[in-house]
């Protein structure tokens, strides 16, 4: 999962300052845009007209010209014109200071080891510390999945020259079941076009699955089928993909029986679940970025539809998990998305097919009732 580090906006520019900025920037459009309309749009200055170069070439020409004035150009189309929108937004080059990343990673290793060992639930780690070793298979498998996911984003972003932070792992002590709330990276610069936006967004979930699916299969080979014991127990819901892999491993289960998963298989389940959550096409989740690359300006409508679908899923299944997640997305993530610099160049056909595949993958990975007490 990735968040865009929006900062506080300055006060709206005055009419005089907007006119001065327009007078400075207009000559920089020479040879790139035949200007027909000019207007101020809040903090943005918009120049509409006819593009004289291809969109990639236009961005390449305009970026250095606008940077010297403290602006970044964004190419968009509306009202039958091509618009160059200049925003007082520049790429942030932050020095590499991995101390916080390392501290959070170490804390997340500890919290996931504690969670995987069952500490604070099955035994007291202060009196039986050696039992914490039981949490290593779960912790390192889960962190391998999450780390591969985030570094998929990181290395793809670096390939495209984007400014991006190292992953920040988020520890979560008990009573959180899995010992972590995942990991994030910070994108400090906008994507260049829809193709790079798509590649950066899709690289994380797809890379994570490369680790999660084999881990799940290996963990299932170490798991056992047994009768369901009487009394309450925590049950992890099955997605279509999970059911298929369980059927491959064990065949049809006898009535009254269930699979008691090995910690590595549980980490694989969490990996699939985290991937499904990230693929939900809302806001700036990975799925939201994929949806923007696919649908452009209709991204907000897609995000709203996905939010309503989560509420319906919660109502139909009776699972409060989806109401919590839906409102977290609404209040924390929102439905907006930062456009790429070049919002004119279309997504390539191959990426479009992979993007539709990612949305299908969401339906295969999402469990209708993620966690329940039975």
N, C-alpha and C positions, 0 to 999 in steps of 0.2 A: 504494500500500500504506500502511496506517495502523496505528500501534501505540498502545495505551492505556498511559499512563505510570503503571503501578502503582508505588506506593512501599512502603517497608518498613512492616509493620503494627506497631502498638504491642502491648504485652503484653496478653493477654486480660483483660477487666475482671473485677473481683471480684464476688461475689454481692451485696455491699452497694452497689457502684457501679451494677450493673445494676438493682437494685431502685429506687435513687434516680432513675436515668434513666427507668425505666418510670413512676414516679410523676410525673415532670415531663411526659412526652410523652403519657400517657394522656388528660389533659384536652384536649389539642390535637386529639383525634379527634372531639370533640363535633360532631354534625351531619353527620359524614362517614362514620363507621363505627360500627355497633352492635357493640361488642366482646363476644366470647364466650370467647376464649382469649387468653392472654398468655404469652410465653415468651422466654427469651434464647437466641440461636443464635450462639455465638461472640461476634463483635463486633456482631452485629445484634440488634435488639430486634424481635420479631414480635408483631403484634396481629391476631388472626383474628376474623372475624365477617361481618356483612352490610353491604354497601356501601349507603349512603343517597343517594349522588349518582352521576352518570355517571363513569366512570374519568377522562376529561379534566378534568371539574370538580373531582374529588377531588384530583388532583395539583395543580391550580391553587390549591386551598384549603390543602393541606398543606405545600407547599413553603415559603412564608414563615413558617408556624407552626413548622416543624421547624428551619428555618435558624437561628433565634435560639438554639437549643440545640445547634447544631453537628451536626445530623443531616440526612440527605436521605431522603425517603420513596420506596419502590419498591412498586408495586402488582403483586401476583401472585395466582394462584389455585392452591390445592392442598387436598386432604383435604375437598373440598366446601365450603370457606370462601374468602372473599376475605381476603388477608393484606396488611397494610401493614408492610413491613419497613423499619425505620429503621437506616440505616448512618451511622457517623461519617465521612461522605464529603461534601464540599461542592465546589461548582464553584470552579475555580481561575481567577482573573483575573490573568493575567501581563502585565506591561507589554510593549509592542511594542519589541523590540530586534532589528532585522533584520540586524545586522552579521554574525552567524554565517551566516545564510541567504545573504547576498550573497557572503561569502567562499567558502562551499561551492559556490555556483552558478558563480562565476568559475573555481574549480578544476575543476569538472565540465565547463565549456566547454573548458578547456585539455585535459583528459584525453580528451574525446570527439573533439576536433580531432586530437589526436595519434593516437588509435585509427583514426579515419576516413581519415587520410592514409597509414596503413601504416607510420608511423615505428617504428623499432626492429625492423622486420621486413624492409621493402623498401629502406630507406635510413637514413642517419644524419642526424637532424634538426639536429645540431650543425654539420655540414658543408654541408648542403643545406636551410637553414631555409625557403626559399621554397616547398618542396614541402609544407610543412604546410598551405598554403592549400587543397590538395586535400581536406583533411578537413572544410572548412566545410560543404559540402552535407549530409554525413552528420550532423555534430554539430548543426547548427541544426534539421534535420528531426527528429532524435531528441529533442532537448530541447524542441522545440515540442510533440511528442506527450506526453512525460512532464509538461511544464508544464501543458498543457491538462488532462490526467488529474488532477493534484493540485489545480489550481485549480477543477476541477469539484467535488471534495470540499469545498474551502475555502469557496467562495461558497455552496454549498448548506447547509453547516453554519452559516455566518453568517446565512443566511436564516432558519434555525430558532432563532437566538439561542444556538447552542452556542459554547462557548469552544474555540477551535482555533488552532493555530500556523500561521504561514506555511510553505510547503514547504521541506523540507531535501533538497537534491540531494546524492547520494552519489558522489563521484568514485572512479574505480578505474583506476589506471595499469596499463600492460602488466605481466604477460601477459594481463590480462582483455581479451577481444576487443573489447568495445564501449565501454570507457572509463568506464562508470558502472554502479553497482548499483541504479539507479533513484532514486526520491525518496519521501519519506514526509511526512506531517503528523502532528501530535500532537493527539489529541482530549483536551481537559482536562475535559470534562463529559460525563455520560451523555446518550444520545439521549432525547428526551421520550417517544416511543412507537415502535411498529414501523414506522409509515408514514414518520416522519422518519428513523429508522435506515435504512430501505430507500433513501430518496431520497439520503441522504448517501453510502451505499455504492455505489449504482448510478451516481451522477452521474459518478464518476471514469472507469470503464471506457467508458461510453457517450460521454462528452465526448472521451476520447482517441481513440476509433475515428473520430470525426468528422474528425480530422486524419490519423490513420494510413491509413485506406482511400484517400482521395484522393492522399496522398503516395505510397503504394504503386503506385497506378495511374499516376501521373505518372512515377515512377521506372521502372516497367516499360516505358513508352513510350520511355525513353532507354536501355533495356537491349538486349542483343543475344543471339542464339542462335548457338552455335558448337559444334564438336566438343569432346568432353571430352579434355583433354590427358593424356598418360601421366604416371604418377607420382602421389604423394599430394597431396591438396588438401582444404581445409576445405569441407564441404558443409553447407548449412543446410536442414534438413528442411522438407517441405511439409505444411502443414495442409490440410484440405479447402477452406477459404476461399482459401488461397494457390494451390492447384492450379486452382481455378475461375478466379481472376483471371489466372493465367498462361495458361490455355487461351483465355480471352477475348482476351488480348493477342497470343498467338502461334499458337493452334491446337495440334493435336497435334505434338509434337516428333519429329524424325527419330531413329531409333535411334543411340545413341552421341553424342547432342547434349544440351546443357543450356543453361539461361539464365544468362548472365553478367550479374548485376544491377548496375545503377547504384547509387552510394552512397545516393541518395535512396530507392531501392527497398529497399536493405538496411535503412535506418532504419525504413521502413514495416514490414518483416518483424519487426524487433526490437520495434516498437510492438505488433504483433499478438501476439507471443510474450509480452511483458510483460503485456498485457491478459489473455491466457489464464492465466498464472500467478496473477494477482490474482483471477481468477474461480473458482479452485479453492475449493470450499466447506469450508475448514478454518479453525478458530480465528477470528482477527480480520482475516484477509485480506478484501478486498472481497467475495469469494464467500462467506466465512464469515459476514459480516454480513448478506448477502442471504439466506443459508440460515437465519439466526436469525429474520429478519423473516418468512420463509415457514413455518418449522417450529417455532419457539419452543423449548420444552424439549427437543425431539428434536435440537437443534443438535449436541450432543456425539456422538450416534450417527452423524449425517451426516458430521461431521468425521472420525470414526474410519473410516467406510466410504471416504471420499475418500483418506485416508492409505493404506489397504490397496490401493485401486485404483491409486495411484501405484506401489506396490511391484510389483503385478501387471504394470502397463504396462512397468516397467523390466525385469522378468523375461522378458516376451513379446518385447519389441523388442531386448533385449540392450543397451539404452542405460543407462549408468551415471548419466546426468544425472538421471533420475527418482529413483534411490536417494539421491543427494546432496540433491535438493530435498525429498524426503519426510522425511529425517532432520533437515534444517534446520528444517522446519516442526515436527517432533516436539519437538526440543530447544529451539528458540527461540520458536516461536509457541504451541505447545500446542493443546489442543482446547477451552479455556474461552472464554466470551464474557460480557462485562458486559451484564446485561439493561437494557432501557430503563426509564425511570421508570414508565411505564404499560405493563405487560406483559399487560394485559387486552384493550385495544382491538384488534380484528383488523386485519390488513392489508386494504386496499381491494381489490376484485376486479381493478381495472385494474392495480394494482401487482403483484398476485399473477401476472397474466398476463405482465407484463414480467419478473418474477423467474424464471418458468419459461423465458422467452425467453433470459435471461442464462445459465441453465444449459445450454440448447441451444447458445448462442453459444460456450460453453466447448469443446464437442465440435467445433465448426466451426473454431476458432482454434488448437487445440492440435496441434502436430506430434508424431507418434509417436516420432520420433528427432530431437530438436532440432538437435544439432550432431554431426557425425561426420567422421572423416578417411578419405577414399577415394582 
